[in-house]
Amino acid sequence: MLDAPGSEAPPEDVDNGVIPGRRRPGYQAPLPDRVTQDNPGAVRAPPPEAFPTDQIPVPDRWRLIETLGVVKERWFDPYHQNTLKGDRPIDRAKVKWLPITGDDWFFSLSAISDTVFEPRTFPIPVGVQTTERPGSLDVFGKDASLVFSQTFILGAGLTKGNTAFKPPEIEYRVALAFNYNYVNVPEKRVLHVEPSKPSHRADQFLGVQELFVDYHLRNVSDRYDFDSIRVGIQPFQADFRGFLFNDQQLGIRLFGNRDGNRFQYNLAAFWRLEKDTNSGLNSVVQRPRDDLLFIANVYRQDFLIPALTSQITLAYNRNREAGRIEIDDNGFPVRPALIGNLRGRDYDVYYLGYNADGHVGRLNLTASAYAALGQDRDSIFTGRPANIRAFFAAGELSYDHNWMRFRLSGLWASGDHDPYDNTETGFDAVFENPVFAGADTSYWIRQSIPFAGGGRVISINGRNGILNSLRSSKEQGQSNFNNPGTMLAGAGADFDLTPELRLSGNANHLWFENTTVLQTLRNEGSIPGDIGWDLSMAAVWRPKATQNIVMRLSAATLVAGKGFRDLFDNNQGNRSYYSVLANVIVSY
């Protein structure tokens, strides 16, 4: 066959199967010639029997550095190799009472002390029957209050398998949390339903935050892609920033990965536990709620663009608590919520969401979008079934320059524009706990604002939440899709001045997306949408440059906008509210 004009046949000494740095699929290069070695007079290695094992210690690979004298284990030292924190396997000869067999069992012990001291101000309504100051006729009283909270968390885990390069074969884990809290407010009937109770309260509670078994079902590749199942009280976060669901609940979860961990999945079902009113910890001595959550999500790395992880989430929240009255530990009704027609509700809501996290070039990106679709069996305004059609979107862009990070944040959650139609369009989550726009450094995320005059023991927003959902409680109440919605636009920056010290600042502007629901509940003709400016600063100091000791001091203020001032007031005429948070976390 003749070559085409102008073409030349490839030289015979060129290997068409190999390109420098690459290999054509299916091509196997020929092996080199066999190498033989002739070494006359070489001395054979001595047999193993020549080494007296009863005289020379042979350390295992886990305790080699201690045998060499590099480190000496001390049970109270978390900074060096320590059997109590899972750095090396258990010596079964020393713990014969443990019902375990085989090798490579690891025990991990953790202890955390979390101390919070929080002076703050927020609009506090005066009680109907009585007040701390007889003769006071104001709707709103003094606004200053104080919170002290001390939490001790003790966790223990027993794991079989070297988890440095493959999933554990089985894991047992338990974590108990004890909380003591003290709150002092200036008005009665804020902390207790009885007007005879004082305006301060001390309380304590022991909660079970983790109690699960994690069983490794199988490996599906030589890179240890796997399938596992976890049963019991366990932590779960539905998306990257905790917008939809971020909690520790009783459930069963099937999870795993594929393609060298580039693809991950979760299939989970949770039966929500009741929460203690004042600590927010799980209560296992109460009957679980008639509230089920089913979640399926998949993660894919480098999807759409390289360095971006995409996630698709489908969740179904089935609530059947219409006929069940729940009174919290302070005597206030939380289900049904005392808002609208005061009737119990059942609802079915499906959440379809897309989330992304990663970077695009030099820009870091986090984004979330959800649609909430379903049916409320008893709308709080009409008493009739209503369709749920609500939407949510949030995003954060950040740019790193040396030791500085600059952030832009935006959030939109739809509000209900007509409470009396058969469609509820106010977005609400299942159990939000967002790490976004300053997180709990922010005044609006940290504080819960009571909705005085439009409902009883109802809050505009929930503590450690960003949505204006008009719920009785984020922990014990039901989702509410008749709400004014939320909008946020903000900017922030983080400055790592040293490996131990970080300074952060945030400025967020907040609005109600639609105030029609508020106008209806308050019987007002118009309410502006401007909530105001949320300004905050925080300093985080890690004296050991690790997470074992973390000290945080933050201060935030809400400069009230026209909408907030229309809804709330205080007898001192303050137009700004503040929150100071001093937090010390010590971990072992």
QUICOR-V905777 format. One record per residue. RES is the residue in three letters. PSI is psi in radians with two decimals (999 if undefined). OMEGA is omega in degrees with one decimal (999 if undefined). D_FIRST is the distance of its C-alpha to the first C-alpha in Angstrom with 1 decimal. Layout:
# QUICOR-V905777
((RES;PSI;OMEGA;D_FIRST) (RES;PSI;OMEGA;D_FIRST))
This chain:
# QUICOR-V905777
((MET;2.32;-178.2;0.0) (LEU;2.53;176.7;3.8) (ASP;2.69;176.4;6.6) (ALA;2.62;179.6;9.4) (PRO;2.37;177.4;12.3) (GLY;-0.09;-179.8;14.7) (SER;2.74;179.9;12.8) (GLU;2.47;177.3;12.8) (ALA;2.48;179.4;11.3) (PRO;2.52;178.4;14.4) (PRO;2.59;-175.2;16.5) (GLU;-0.40;-176.5;16.7) (ASP;0.09;178.3;20.5) (VAL;2.24;179.1;20.3) (ASP;1.84;-177.7;21.3) (ASN;-0.17;-178.8;19.6) (GLY;-0.24;-173.7;22.3) (VAL;2.27;171.3;25.2) (ILE;2.41;-177.4;26.3) (PRO;2.15;179.0;29.6) (GLY;-0.08;-177.2;32.4) (ARG;2.80;177.2;30.2) (ARG;2.33;179.2;28.4) (ARG;2.29;179.5;25.8) (PRO;2.37;177.6;27.5) (GLY;-0.10;-179.1;26.9) (TYR;2.28;178.9;25.5) (GLN;2.02;179.6;27.8) (ALA;2.59;178.1;27.6) (PRO;2.54;180.0;28.3) (LEU;2.64;176.7;32.0) (PRO;2.90;178.8;33.5) (ASP;2.59;179.9;35.1) (ARG;2.41;179.9;38.5) (VAL;2.25;176.1;41.4) (THR;2.68;-177.8;44.5) (GLN;2.30;177.7;47.9) (ASP;1.99;-175.0;50.8) (ASN;1.40;-177.7;54.1) (PRO;2.44;176.2;56.9) (GLY;0.08;-179.8;60.4) (ALA;2.56;-178.8;59.4) (VAL;2.29;179.6;62.1) (ARG;2.60;175.0;61.4) (ALA;2.48;179.8;62.2) (PRO;2.63;178.2;65.6) (PRO;2.80;180.0;65.6) (PRO;-0.50;-179.2;66.6) (GLU;-0.29;-178.7;70.1) (ALA;-0.24;-178.8;70.9) (PHE;2.07;-178.6;71.2) (PRO;1.68;-177.2;74.6) (THR;-0.30;178.8;73.7) (ASP;-0.06;-179.3;77.4) (GLN;-0.52;-178.1;78.1) (ILE;2.04;-179.5;75.1) (PRO;2.40;176.1;74.4) (VAL;1.72;-176.7;70.8) (PRO;2.59;172.6;70.4) (ASP;2.90;-174.2;68.0) (ARG;-0.41;-178.3;65.3) (TRP;-0.59;-173.9;67.4) (ARG;0.31;-177.4;70.5) (LEU;-0.78;-175.8;68.9) (ILE;-0.51;176.0;69.9) (GLU;-0.65;177.4;73.5) (THR;-0.63;178.5;73.6) (LEU;-0.08;178.9;72.5) (GLY;0.21;-179.5;75.3) (VAL;-0.67;-178.4;73.0) (VAL;2.62;176.2;74.6) (LYS;2.12;-175.1;77.7) (GLU;2.34;171.2;77.6) (ARG;2.26;-170.4;80.4) (TRP;-0.46;-176.2;80.6) (PHE;0.04;-175.9;81.6) (ASP;1.87;-179.7;78.9) (PRO;-0.08;-173.6;75.9) (TYR;-0.30;-179.9;74.2) (HIS;3.10;-176.9;73.3) (GLN;2.28;-173.1;71.9) (ASN;2.20;-179.7;74.2) (THR;-0.52;-177.7;74.1) (LEU;-0.25;176.2;75.9) (LYS;0.44;169.2;73.0) (GLY;0.37;179.9;70.2) (ASP;-0.40;177.9;69.0) (ARG;2.77;-172.2;69.3) (PRO;2.83;178.4;69.9) (ILE;2.44;170.2;73.4) (ASP;1.77;-172.5;75.1) (ARG;-0.38;178.5;76.0) (ALA;-0.43;-179.2;78.7) (LYS;-0.23;-179.3;80.7) (VAL;1.03;-177.3;80.3) (LYS;-0.35;-178.6;80.9) (TRP;-0.26;179.0;82.3) (LEU;2.28;-178.7;79.0) (PRO;1.12;-179.1;77.5) (ILE;2.67;176.6;74.0) (THR;2.73;-179.8;72.0) (GLY;-3.13;-177.0;69.0) (ASP;-3.14;175.6;67.9) (ASP;0.81;170.1;66.6) (TRP;2.24;-177.8;69.3) (PHE;2.47;177.0;69.9) (PHE;2.31;178.2;73.0) (SER;2.27;179.5;73.1) (LEU;2.34;178.0;76.3) (SER;2.51;177.1;76.5) (ALA;2.30;-176.6;79.6) (ILE;2.34;170.3;79.8) (SER;2.13;-177.0;82.8) (ASP;1.93;-175.6;82.3) (THR;2.28;-179.3;85.3) (VAL;2.26;172.1;85.6) (PHE;2.15;-167.4;88.4) (GLU;1.63;166.9;88.2) (PRO;2.53;-175.5;90.8) (ARG;2.88;171.3;89.8) (THR;2.51;173.5;91.2) (PHE;2.79;-178.1;90.3) (PRO;2.15;-177.6;92.3) (ILE;2.06;179.7;94.7) (PRO;2.60;175.9;96.7) (VAL;2.40;179.1;100.4) (GLY;2.61;-178.3;101.4) (VAL;-0.79;-174.5;103.2) (GLN;-0.58;-172.4;106.1) (THR;2.93;177.8;106.6) (THR;2.89;177.0;105.4) (GLU;-0.36;-178.3;105.9) (ARG;1.67;179.2;108.2) (PRO;2.43;-178.7;110.8) (GLY;-0.21;179.2;111.4) (SER;2.20;-179.2;107.8) (LEU;0.09;-177.1;106.6) (ASP;2.59;174.2;103.2) (VAL;-0.64;178.4;100.2) (PHE;2.43;-179.1;98.3) (GLY;-2.65;176.7;99.9) (LYS;2.74;-170.7;99.0) (ASP;-0.03;-175.0;95.3) (ALA;2.47;177.0;95.2) (SER;2.99;-175.1;94.3) (LEU;2.39;177.4;93.2) (VAL;2.31;169.2;90.8) (PHE;2.28;-178.7;90.6) (SER;2.28;176.8;88.1) (GLN;2.15;-179.3;87.5) (THR;2.29;172.9;84.8) (PHE;2.24;-179.5;84.2) (ILE;2.18;177.9;81.0) (LEU;2.12;-178.3;80.6) (GLY;2.60;177.8;77.3) (ALA;2.48;179.4;76.2) (GLY;2.49;176.7;72.9) (LEU;2.06;-170.5;72.0) (THR;2.40;173.7;68.3) (LYS;2.20;177.7;66.4) (GLY;2.56;176.9;63.1) (ASN;1.83;-173.9;61.7) (THR;0.13;-179.7;60.9) (ALA;-0.53;-177.1;59.3) (PHE;-0.02;177.5;55.8) (LYS;2.79;-179.5;56.2) (PRO;2.66;177.3;58.5) (PRO;2.64;178.3;61.9) (GLU;-0.70;176.8;62.4) (ILE;2.55;179.8;65.7) (GLU;2.34;171.7;68.0) (TYR;2.29;-177.5;71.7) (ARG;2.46;176.2;73.0) (VAL;2.49;176.3;76.4) (ALA;2.14;178.0;77.7) (LEU;2.50;-179.7;81.3) (ALA;2.25;175.2;82.5) (PHE;2.25;-178.2;86.2) (ASN;2.35;169.2;87.2) (TYR;2.28;-180.0;90.5) (ASN;2.55;177.5;91.0) (TYR;2.28;-179.5;93.9) (VAL;2.41;177.9;94.1) (ASN;2.11;179.3;96.9) (VAL;2.83;-174.4;97.0) (PRO;-0.07;-176.5;99.9) (GLU;2.65;176.4;100.4) (LYS;2.86;177.4;101.4) (ARG;0.39;170.5;99.4) (VAL;-0.71;-178.5;96.1) (LEU;-0.47;-179.7;95.7) (HIS;2.59;178.6;97.9) (VAL;-0.51;-179.4;98.8) (GLU;2.23;178.0;102.5) (PRO;-0.29;179.5;104.4) (SER;-0.28;-179.2;106.7) (LYS;2.62;-179.9;103.9) (PRO;2.97;-178.2;103.5) (SER;0.42;172.3;100.8) (HIS;2.75;-175.0;99.2) (ARG;2.40;171.0;97.4) (ALA;2.37;-175.6;96.3) (ASP;2.75;176.6;94.0) (GLN;2.72;-177.4;91.8) (PHE;2.56;175.2;89.2) (LEU;2.09;-177.7;87.0) (GLY;2.69;175.8;83.6) (VAL;1.89;-175.7;80.7) (GLN;-0.45;175.2;77.5) (GLU;2.39;174.9;75.1) (LEU;1.53;-173.2;75.5) (PHE;2.85;171.5;72.2) (VAL;2.26;179.3;70.0) (ASP;2.03;-175.5;66.3) (TYR;2.26;-179.6;64.3) (HIS;2.02;-176.6;60.7) (LEU;-0.85;-176.3;59.1) (ARG;2.77;166.3;55.6) (ASN;2.49;-176.6;52.7) (VAL;0.07;177.3;49.4) (SER;2.92;178.5;47.0) (ASP;-0.07;174.1;47.0) (ARG;0.27;177.9;47.9) (TYR;0.57;162.8;51.2) (ASP;2.49;-165.2;50.6) (PHE;2.96;167.6;53.6) (ASP;2.33;178.6;56.0) (SER;2.82;176.9;59.7) (ILE;2.45;-179.0;62.9) (ARG;2.26;-176.3;66.1) (VAL;2.26;176.8;69.4) (GLY;-2.91;178.6;72.6) (ILE;2.08;-170.1;73.9) (GLN;2.68;176.1;71.0) (PRO;2.56;175.9;69.8) (PHE;2.37;177.5;67.2) (GLN;2.10;-171.2;65.9) (ALA;-0.45;179.4;64.0) (ASP;3.13;-171.6;62.3) (PHE;-0.59;-174.0;61.8) (ARG;0.04;176.7;65.1) (GLY;0.58;-179.1;67.4) (PHE;-0.67;-173.6;67.9) (LEU;-0.89;-176.3;67.9) (PHE;2.15;178.0;69.2) (ASN;1.69;-171.8;70.0) (ASP;3.05;174.6;72.5) (GLN;1.88;-171.0;73.3) (GLN;2.88;179.1;73.9) (LEU;2.16;-177.1;74.1) (GLY;3.12;173.7;70.8) (ILE;2.34;-172.0;67.8) (ARG;2.18;172.4;64.4) (LEU;2.21;-175.9;61.0) (PHE;2.84;178.9;58.6) (GLY;-2.90;-178.5;55.4) (ASN;2.98;178.4;52.1) (ARG;2.95;172.3;48.3) (ASP;0.86;177.8;45.2) (GLY;0.65;177.7;46.9) (ASN;0.18;177.1;49.9) (ARG;-0.37;177.8;48.0) (PHE;2.24;178.7;49.3) (GLN;2.69;-179.4;53.0) (TYR;2.75;173.2;55.2) (ASN;2.37;168.1;58.8) (LEU;2.01;-171.3;60.6) (ALA;2.63;173.3;64.4) (ALA;2.26;-177.7;67.7) (PHE;2.39;173.2;70.9) (TRP;1.86;-167.1;74.5) (ARG;2.30;177.1;76.3) (LEU;2.70;170.7;79.4) (GLU;2.63;178.0;82.5) (LYS;2.57;169.6;83.0) (ASP;2.41;-172.0;86.2) (THR;-0.81;-168.8;87.7) (ASN;-0.38;179.0;88.5) (SER;-0.42;-176.5;85.9) (GLY;0.18;-179.2;82.9) (LEU;2.79;-179.9;82.2) (ASN;2.38;175.9;81.2) (SER;1.99;-179.9;84.2) (VAL;0.00;178.9;83.6) (VAL;-0.07;174.9;87.3) (GLN;2.70;175.8;86.8) (ARG;2.34;177.7;85.1) (PRO;2.76;-179.0;81.5) (ARG;2.74;173.3;81.0) (ASP;1.05;-173.8;79.8) (ASP;1.90;-176.8;76.8) (LEU;2.49;178.8;73.3) (LEU;2.18;177.2;70.1) (PHE;2.26;-176.4;66.6) (ILE;2.36;170.1;63.7) (ALA;2.23;175.2;59.9) (ASN;2.74;177.8;57.6) (VAL;2.50;177.3;54.2) (TYR;2.47;175.1;53.0) (ARG;2.10;177.2;49.5) (GLN;2.63;178.0;48.7) (ASP;0.64;179.1;46.4) (PHE;2.40;-171.0;46.5) (LEU;-1.00;175.1;46.1) (ILE;2.67;178.1;45.9) (PRO;2.61;176.8;45.5) (ALA;0.19;177.4;48.8) (LEU;2.20;176.3;50.6) (THR;2.16;179.4;51.8) (SER;2.54;179.4;52.3) (GLN;2.37;173.3;54.8) (ILE;2.30;-175.8;55.6) (THR;2.37;170.8;59.0) (LEU;2.13;-178.4;60.7) (ALA;2.56;177.9;64.4) (TYR;2.10;178.8;67.1) (ASN;2.00;-178.9;70.8) (ARG;1.95;-177.9;73.2) (ASN;2.24;179.4;76.9) (ARG;1.09;-176.0;79.8) (GLU;0.35;-178.2;82.8) (ALA;-0.66;-176.6;84.8) (GLY;0.32;-175.1;87.6) (ARG;1.99;179.9;87.8) (ILE;2.30;178.9;90.1) (GLU;2.17;176.0;89.4) (ILE;2.30;-178.0;92.0) (ASP;3.09;-174.1;90.9) (ASP;-0.26;179.8;92.9) (ASN;0.08;176.3;94.8) (GLY;0.08;-178.8;96.0) (PHE;2.40;174.9;93.7) (PRO;2.34;176.5;91.8) (VAL;-0.42;174.0;88.1) (ARG;2.09;-3.0;87.0) (PRO;2.73;178.3;87.6) (ALA;2.46;-178.6;87.4) (LEU;1.22;-179.0;90.6) (ILE;2.56;-179.5;88.9) (GLY;-2.20;-177.7;88.8) (ASN;0.04;175.3;90.3) (LEU;0.35;-177.6;90.6) (ARG;2.68;177.2;89.0) (GLY;2.74;-175.5;86.6) (ARG;2.54;164.6;82.9) (ASP;2.59;175.9;79.9) (TYR;2.71;173.0;76.4) (ASP;2.15;-179.4;72.8) (VAL;2.36;177.2;70.3) (TYR;2.34;176.3;66.5) (TYR;2.18;174.2;64.8) (LEU;2.11;-172.6;61.2) (GLY;2.69;171.2;60.1) (TYR;2.32;-180.0;57.2) (ASN;2.58;-179.9;57.7) (ALA;2.55;177.8;55.7) (ASP;2.30;179.3;56.3) (GLY;-2.51;177.7;54.4) (HIS;2.64;176.2;53.4) (VAL;1.74;-172.3;51.4) (GLY;-2.18;180.0;50.7) (ARG;-0.08;-177.7;54.2) (LEU;2.20;172.0;56.0) (ASN;2.47;-174.3;57.3) (LEU;2.32;167.2;57.5) (THR;2.31;-178.8;59.4) (ALA;2.56;177.8;59.6) (SER;2.51;174.9;61.0) (ALA;2.32;-179.0;61.4) (TYR;2.56;166.6;63.2) (ALA;2.27;176.9;64.3) (ALA;2.03;-175.2;67.4) (LEU;2.35;179.9;67.6) (GLY;-2.63;-178.7;70.2) (GLN;2.35;170.9;73.8) (ASP;2.15;-174.3;77.2) (ARG;-0.30;-176.3;79.7) (ASP;1.62;179.8;82.7) (SER;2.44;-176.0;82.3) (ILE;-0.22;179.2;85.1) (PHE;-0.62;-174.7;86.0) (THR;-0.36;-174.9;85.9) (GLY;0.13;-179.5;86.3) (ARG;2.83;174.6;83.5) (PRO;2.54;179.5;79.9) (ALA;2.52;175.8;77.5) (ASN;2.50;177.1;73.7) (ILE;2.13;178.5;72.3) (ARG;1.51;-174.2;69.8) (ALA;2.72;-172.4;69.6) (PHE;2.73;-175.9;67.0) (PHE;2.50;174.3;66.5) (ALA;2.46;178.1;64.3) (ALA;2.61;178.5;64.6) (GLY;2.65;176.8;62.5) (GLU;2.21;174.4;62.9) (LEU;2.42;176.3;61.0) (SER;2.69;-178.1;61.7) (TYR;2.23;-179.6;60.5) (ASP;2.29;173.8;61.0) (HIS;1.80;-179.3;62.0) (ASN;-2.02;-176.3;62.9) (TRP;0.26;-177.8;66.0) (MET;2.53;173.3;66.5) (ARG;2.26;179.9;65.1) (PHE;2.36;-171.4;65.8) (ARG;2.53;169.6;65.7) (LEU;2.32;-176.5;65.8) (SER;2.54;175.6;66.8) (GLY;2.48;-179.0;67.0) (LEU;2.46;176.0;68.2) (TRP;2.17;174.8;68.9) (ALA;2.16;-173.4;70.5) (SER;2.59;175.9;71.5) (GLY;2.87;-179.6;75.2) (ASP;2.15;-175.0;77.0) (HIS;-0.21;179.3;78.1) (ASP;1.71;-175.2;80.3) (PRO;-0.38;-172.6;82.1) (TYR;0.10;174.9;83.6) (ASP;-3.02;-176.8;80.4) (ASN;0.42;178.7;78.4) (THR;2.25;177.2;75.6) (GLU;2.10;-172.8;75.8) (THR;0.23;176.2;73.5) (GLY;2.11;-175.8;74.7) (PHE;2.38;173.1;72.2) (ASP;2.63;-179.8;73.4) (ALA;3.13;174.5;71.8) (VAL;-1.01;176.4;72.6) (PHE;1.59;-176.5;73.6) (GLU;2.61;171.7;72.4) (ASN;1.26;-165.8;72.7) (PRO;2.43;168.7;70.5) (VAL;1.55;-167.1;69.4) (PHE;2.48;172.9;69.0) (ALA;0.71;179.5;70.7) (GLY;-0.18;179.2;72.9) (ALA;-2.41;-173.9;73.4) (ASP;0.05;167.1;77.0) (THR;-0.54;179.8;77.7) (SER;2.49;177.9;77.8) (TYR;-0.83;-173.2;81.2) (TRP;-0.62;179.0;80.0) (ILE;-0.63;-175.5;77.8) (ARG;-0.68;-172.2;80.5) (GLN;2.64;174.7;83.5) (SER;2.20;-174.7;84.4) (ILE;2.03;179.9;86.4) (PRO;2.41;-179.5;89.0) (PHE;1.38;-178.8;88.9) (ALA;2.43;175.0;92.7) (GLY;-0.18;-180.0;94.1) (GLY;-0.11;179.6;91.2) (GLY;2.79;-179.8;91.1) (ARG;2.34;-176.0;92.9) (VAL;0.76;175.2;91.2) (ILE;2.45;178.5;87.9) (SER;2.54;173.7;85.8) (ILE;-0.89;-179.7;83.6) (ASN;2.94;179.5;81.0) (GLY;2.64;177.0;80.7) (ARG;2.36;-174.1;81.1) (ASN;0.67;175.7;77.8) (GLY;2.77;-175.6;76.2) (ILE;-0.29;-174.0;75.1) (LEU;2.44;175.4;75.3) (ASN;1.40;-168.1;78.5) (SER;-0.07;178.5;78.7) (LEU;0.90;178.9;82.5) (ARG;2.74;174.4;82.6) (SER;-0.57;-179.3;85.7) (SER;2.41;175.3;83.7) (LYS;-0.60;-177.3;80.1) (GLU;-0.70;-172.4;80.8) (GLN;-0.23;-177.8;83.0) (GLY;3.11;177.9;82.6) (GLN;2.77;173.8;80.2) (SER;2.55;-177.6;77.4) (ASN;2.06;-177.3;78.6) (PHE;0.12;166.5;76.5) (ASN;1.41;-176.8;79.5) (ASN;2.92;-173.9;79.3) (PRO;-0.06;-179.7;79.0) (GLY;3.05;-173.4;75.6) (THR;2.45;169.4;74.6) (MET;2.47;-179.3;72.9) (LEU;2.41;170.5;72.3) (ALA;2.24;-174.7;70.9) (GLY;2.93;176.8;71.2) (ALA;2.63;180.0;70.1) (GLY;3.01;179.3;70.6) (ALA;2.55;175.2;69.8) (ASP;2.41;-178.6;69.8) (PHE;1.93;176.4;70.7) (ASP;1.53;-175.7;70.2) (LEU;-0.66;175.2;72.7) (THR;2.96;174.8;72.5) (PRO;-0.35;-178.8;70.9) (GLU;-0.39;-169.6;74.2) (LEU;2.22;174.9;75.1) (ARG;2.36;172.9;73.4) (LEU;2.45;-179.5;75.0) (SER;2.64;175.3;73.9) (GLY;2.54;-179.2;75.0) (ASN;2.49;173.6;74.4) (ALA;1.98;-178.4;75.5) (ASN;2.43;173.1;74.9) (HIS;2.30;-175.6;76.2) (LEU;2.54;175.8;76.9) (TRP;2.71;161.5;77.7) (PHE;2.37;-179.5;78.4) (GLU;-0.64;178.4;75.6) (ASN;2.20;-173.9;78.2) (THR;0.22;-177.4;82.0) (THR;-0.75;178.7;82.9) (VAL;-0.75;179.4;83.5) (LEU;-0.71;178.3;85.7) (GLN;-0.70;-179.1;87.7) (THR;-0.79;-178.4;88.3) (LEU;-0.57;-179.4;89.4) (ARG;-0.12;-175.0;91.6) (ASN;0.79;178.1;92.9) (GLU;2.60;-178.4;92.0) (GLY;-0.64;-179.2;90.9) (SER;2.51;176.0;88.2) (ILE;2.13;178.2;86.9) (PRO;2.71;-177.8;84.5) (GLY;-0.16;-173.4;81.2) (ASP;1.98;175.3;81.4) (ILE;-0.79;177.4;82.0) (GLY;-2.99;-179.6;81.9) (TRP;2.28;176.0;80.4) (ASP;1.90;-176.3;79.7) (LEU;2.32;-176.8;79.7) (SER;2.67;174.7;79.3) (MET;2.58;-179.5;78.9) (ALA;2.57;173.8;78.3) (ALA;2.26;178.1;78.3) (VAL;2.18;-178.3;76.7) (TRP;2.17;175.4;77.7) (ARG;1.63;-171.1;76.2) (PRO;-0.45;178.7;78.4) (LYS;0.09;-177.1;76.3) (ALA;0.46;175.0;72.9) (THR;3.13;179.2;72.2) (GLN;0.14;-179.0;72.9) (ASN;-0.56;175.9;75.9) (ILE;2.05;-179.5;78.3) (VAL;2.15;177.9;77.6) (MET;2.29;-177.3;80.3) (ARG;2.35;175.5;79.9) (LEU;2.15;-178.7;82.3) (SER;2.73;177.2;81.5) (ALA;2.38;-178.7;83.5) (ALA;2.66;175.9;82.7) (THR;2.51;172.9;84.5) (LEU;1.97;174.8;84.2) (VAL;1.80;-168.6;85.4) (ALA;2.36;174.0;86.3) (GLY;-3.05;-175.1;85.0) (LYS;-0.69;180.0;86.9) (GLY;-0.72;179.3;85.7) (PHE;-0.72;179.6;86.7) (ARG;-0.51;176.5;90.1) (ASP;-0.61;-176.6;90.6) (LEU;-0.61;-168.7;90.2) (PHE;2.80;178.6;91.8) (ASP;-3.11;171.6;94.6) (ASN;2.77;-172.5;96.9) (ASN;-0.03;176.8;100.6) (GLN;-0.04;176.3;100.0) (GLY;0.34;179.9;97.8) (ASN;2.36;178.0;94.8) (ARG;-0.07;177.9;91.7) (SER;2.58;179.0;89.5) (TYR;2.63;-174.7;88.9) (TYR;2.81;174.8;87.7) (SER;2.22;176.3;86.2) (VAL;2.31;-178.2;86.3) (LEU;2.03;173.2;84.3) (ALA;2.11;-172.5;85.0) (ASN;2.27;176.5;82.7) (VAL;2.15;178.4;82.5) (ILE;2.14;176.7;80.1) (VAL;2.17;-175.0;80.4) (SER;2.53;172.5;77.9) (TYR;999;999;77.7))
